Amino acid sequence: MTEYSSHDWRKNTDDAVVTDNNSATLQVNDCIVRFKRPKSLKFEEVDLSRLIRVFCNNQESHRRSVK
């Protein structure tokens, strides 16, 4: 996991969990999403808590990106 600054989003996802169809449960703050970018075909890794931050900010303010 990467180091976070003082405005760490993970404090807001302490109780969030991820489940799959087999009822396995993981803590969001311990999860990383790995994916391949469609255009560049480059593999990326993003903390799941960061994706939740982007989702919440986009939903509230309709912005396309979060800095």
C-alpha positions as CSV (number, residue, x, y, z in Angstrom):
1,M,0.0,0.0,0.0
2,T,1.1,3.5,-0.6
3,E,1.7,6.2,2.1
4,Y,-1.2,8.6,2.6
5,S,-1.2,12.3,3.5
6,S,-3.1,13.8,6.4
7,H,-6.3,13.8,4.4
8,D,-6.4,10.0,4.3
9,W,-9.7,8.8,3.0
10,R,-9.3,5.4,4.7
11,K,-10.6,6.8,8.0
12,N,-14.0,7.0,6.3
13,T,-14.0,3.4,5.1
14,D,-12.9,1.7,8.3
15,D,-16.2,-0.3,8.6
16,A,-16.6,-0.9,4.8
17,V,-16.3,-4.5,3.5
18,V,-16.2,-6.3,0.1
19,T,-18.0,-9.5,-0.3
20,D,-18.2,-12.0,-3.2
21,N,-20.8,-14.6,-4.2
22,N,-19.2,-17.1,-1.9
23,S,-19.7,-14.9,1.2
24,A,-15.9,-14.2,1.6
25,T,-15.5,-10.8,3.3
26,L,-12.5,-8.5,3.0
27,Q,-11.8,-5.1,4.6
28,V,-11.9,-2.3,2.0
29,N,-8.8,-0.6,3.4
30,D,-6.8,-3.8,2.8
31,C,-7.9,-4.2,-0.9
32,I,-6.2,-3.2,-4.1
33,V,-8.0,-3.3,-7.5
34,R,-5.8,-4.4,-10.4
35,F,-7.0,-3.7,-13.9
36,K,-5.8,-3.1,-17.5
37,R,-6.4,0.3,-19.1
38,P,-8.5,-0.2,-22.2
39,K,-6.6,2.3,-24.4
40,S,-2.9,1.8,-23.3
41,L,-3.3,-1.9,-22.2
42,K,-1.1,-1.0,-19.2
43,F,-1.8,-2.7,-15.9
44,E,-2.7,-0.4,-12.9
45,E,-3.2,-0.8,-9.2
46,V,-5.6,1.4,-7.2
47,D,-6.5,1.2,-3.5
48,L,-10.2,0.4,-3.2
49,S,-10.7,3.2,-0.6
50,R,-9.4,5.6,-3.3
51,L,-12.1,4.4,-5.7
52,I,-14.7,4.9,-3.1
53,R,-13.5,8.4,-2.6
54,V,-13.7,9.1,-6.3
55,F,-17.2,7.6,-6.5
56,C,-18.5,9.7,-3.6
57,N,-17.0,12.9,-4.8
58,N,-18.3,12.4,-8.4
59,Q,-21.8,11.5,-7.1
60,E,-22.0,14.6,-4.9
61,S,-20.5,17.2,-7.2
62,H,-20.7,15.5,-10.6
63,R,-17.0,16.1,-11.2
64,R,-15.1,13.7,-13.5
65,S,-11.9,13.5,-11.5
66,V,-10.6,14.0,-8.0
67,K,-7.1,15.4,-7.3
